[in-house]
């Protein structure tokens, strides 16, 4: 049975092989070197990569050989730039090196424009894209108006677990919020089985354990579950009770991203969705909110503490 040391050795070996293949695909003349007549292998030499990236030749050689050396994010970015890596390749490089890649900033660049178009097309249904770690990667306008204006939330806090268990500013308005949070933790634990040694997952878990006694209690239960699609009740501050049923769609890109579309479970909720998205002001008798002067209050502003999960 492989232990942690074996896993790290395998990852460093894979890192070296990955760097070599990226190096060999770049022709010397593309980066200002003469082709030469004595090149026994295709692409750049190790010393040329080291020179362009501003690192020592010996250090870079050890990196390709899979030796146990210290690697910084700054140096890896320099190497990735030298080898003309795309963002997905750079993220893969960081993962192999055991360094964290910021979830939202890195993964958002991986989503094609067609995904955002799809999210916008399902309006008035709120929709978001999340990864296995519950990071919120993308969202539509309907989500901002009906559920929570994610544009107001810093990138580093756009994680559904963090919003539900730690954040003091954003709170869930599900009628059965405790059951939903318990299920979220169980689904997170099930997904983490494939990411136990990854720094980003460890950092999030330790942060939740340190900041939320409720999360710590649920975590100790060792429950596992799959993402839920059951009907949920939301007590919306302006529209009243909403019955929503999530539709989960997995994107083909790596399989780690899922689209959550919160569909209306009945006609009444359907009508309220359309009012909240297409007609921000709720008619009189339905909990409309108007500040002094009669100006409209957009639902995403007055209900921003609400979070779907």
N, C-alpha and C positions, 0 to 999 in steps of 0.2 A: 504494500500500500504506500503510495507516494506521500511524503511528508512536506512540510512547508519549505524546507531547503531544496528539495527536489523540484518543487513547483517554481521557486525563484530561479534555479539553474535553467530550467526549461524555458522560462520567460526570457532570461538574458540571452540564451542561445537563439531563440526566435527573433529577438531584437537584432542580433548581429546579422542573421540571415536576411531580415527585412531591409536593413541598411545597405547590405551588399547589393541586393536586387535593385534598390532605388539608385544606388551609385552607378551601377553598370548600364542603366538605361540612358544616361546623359552622355552625349558625345563631347569630347574635350573642346572642340571648336565652338560649342554652344556657350561656353563660359569663358572663352578667351585663351584657352590653351591650344598649342599646336598639336595636331593629330599624332605626329611622331610615327616612326617606322618600327619601333621596338616594343610596341604595346602587345603584351601577350594575352591580355583580357580586355573585354569590351568596356566602354565607359571610362569614368574617371578612376584615377588611382586614389588610394587612401590618403596619401600626403597632399593631393590636390584638394580633396574634400576638407581636410584639416586646415589647409591654408585659407580657403575661401570662407570657412566657418569661424576662423580665428581661434582654433584650439590646437593643442599639441598633437603632433603626429603619433607619438607613443600612446597618448591617452585615447585618441580616436581608434587606433589599432586595437587597443584593449577592449574598447566598447564593441567593436565588430566581432571580437573573439569571444564575447560573452563573459568577460571577467567581472568580478564583483567590485565595481568602482562607483564613486559618487557622481550623480548626474543631476544637473539643475535644469529647471524649466527654461531659463534663458538660453542655455547652451543648446538644448534640444530644439528650441525655436530657430536658432541660428543654423543648425544642421538641417532642419526641415526646409528652411528657406534656400539653403545651398543646393539641396537635392530636389528643389522645385516640387515639394509635396503639396497635394491638395489638402483641404481641411480634414477630410476623413482619414487620409493617410497620417496627417500630423496627430490627430486624436489617437490613432492606433499606435503610433510611436510612443506617445505619452503613457498609454495603458501598458505597453510592454515594459516601459521603464519604471512602472510603479508610481507614476506621478499623476496627480489629479488634474483632470481637464474640467473646467467650469461647466456644469451641466447645461445651463441655459444658453450661455454664449456659444459653446462649442456645438451643441447638438442642433440648435436652431438653424445654423448654417447648412445642416445636412438635409433639411426638409425642402423639397422642390416647391416652386411657386404654386403648382397645381394643388398642393395640400391646403394652402391658405384659401385658394379659390373654392375648394370644396367646403371648407368651414363656412365661408361667407354664403355659399349657395344654400345651406340648410337653414338659414334664418327663416322664421323667428326662433328656431330651436337653439338654445345655448350649446356651444360645442368647444371642446378644448382637445389638445394633443398632449399626452403625458408619456413619460417613459416608465420603465419598471420601477424606478426609484421614486415615482410620484412627482418628479419635476414637471412643471407646466411649461411646455415648449412653445405652444401656439394657441390662439383663441380667436373667436370671432366677436363682432360688435354686439351680437345678441347676448353673449355671455357677460360682456361688460355692463349691459343695460339691465339684464334680468337678475344676474347673480352677483357679480363682483367686478368692479373696474380694475382689472389686473394691470392696467397701464399706470395706476397710482402706486403699485407695489414694487419695491426694488427687485431687480433681477435675482439677487441672492436669496430672497424670501419667497420666490414663486415655487413653492413646494407644498403639495397638499397636506402632507403630514405635518410640516412645520406650521402651516396656517391653522390647522385644527388643534394641535396640541400645545404650541408654544406661543404663537402670536397673541398679544394683548389687544391688538387693533381690529383683527378680523375674526369673527366668530361664526360658527355654523348655526343655521336656523332650522335644521331638520328636526322634525317632531321626535324622532327616535335617534337623536345624535349619538348617544352612548353606544348603541348597537352598531351604528355605522362606523364609528371610530374603532371599535373592537375588530370589526371586519377588515378595516383598512390595515391595521397592524398585522393581522393574520396573512393578508395578501402580500404585504411587504416582506414578511419573514419567508414566505414561500418563494418569492422572487429572489431574495438575497442568497439563497442556496447556491446560485451560480456566480455569486460575486463576493464571497466571504472575505477574500484577501484584498479587495480593491479599496484603495484609500478613500475614494469619494463615498462609498457605502459605509465604511467604518466611521468616517467623520460625521455623517448624518445620523447614524445610529447612536453614537456616543453623545452627540449634541442633544438629541431627543431624550435620551436617558437622563442626562444631567439637568435638563430644563423642565421635564414634565413627569411628575410622579404618576399620572394616569397612564402615560405611555409605558413607563417602567413596569407598572403593574400588569398591563396587557402583554408586554413583551415576555414576562416571566411565565406566562401561560403556555408558550410554545405552540400556539394554535397556528394552523396554516389554512389558507383558503384561496380561491380564485376571485378575480374582480367580479363584483356583484352586478346583476342586471334587474334586480327586483324593484317593484314600484316603491317609491319613497315619497314621503309627505314633507313639504316645505311650507313653513308659515312665513310668507312674504310680507314685509312691513306695509306695503301699499296695496298689493293685489289680493292679500288674504291667502287662503290655503291653495297650494299647487300640488297636484299629483303628477310626479315625473317618473319616467321609466327610461333608464340609460340604455342606449344602443352602443355596443362596443365593436369597433372595427380596428383590426390590426393592419398597420402599413407594411408593405412588403420590404421596406428598407431595413434589413437586419432583424426585423421582427420584434424589436424592443419598444417601438412606439405604438401607442394605441389612441384611437380617436374616441372620445366620449361625447356622444350626442344625447342631450337630455330632451327626449320627446315628451309630448303631452300624453298623459294616460287617460284623459277624458276630454270631452268637448269644452267644458268650462275652463280647464287649464289651457287648452288650445286658444280660446278667445282671449284669455288673460296674457298669454305669451305675445299675441299679436298687438294687443294694446300697449304692452310694456316696450315692445321693440319699435313698432310702427307709429304709435301714438303715445309718447312718453307720459302725458298727463292722464291719470286715471279719472274717469268721469265721477261726478258727485255721487255719493252713496257707496263708492267702492274703495274708500280709504284714500282719496286723492289728497296730496300734500301740496299746499301753496304757501310760500313765505310771504312776509309783508310786501305789499305792492303788487301781488298777483302773479309774480314770475313763476314759471314752471320749475319743478324740481325733477330732474332726470333720475329715474330709478337707480341707475348705477351710482349716483351720488349719495342718495339718502339710505340706500340699502347696502352700502359697500362692505359692511362687516359680515355679510352673508357669504358662505362658501359652500359650493357643492362638492361632494366627494363621491 
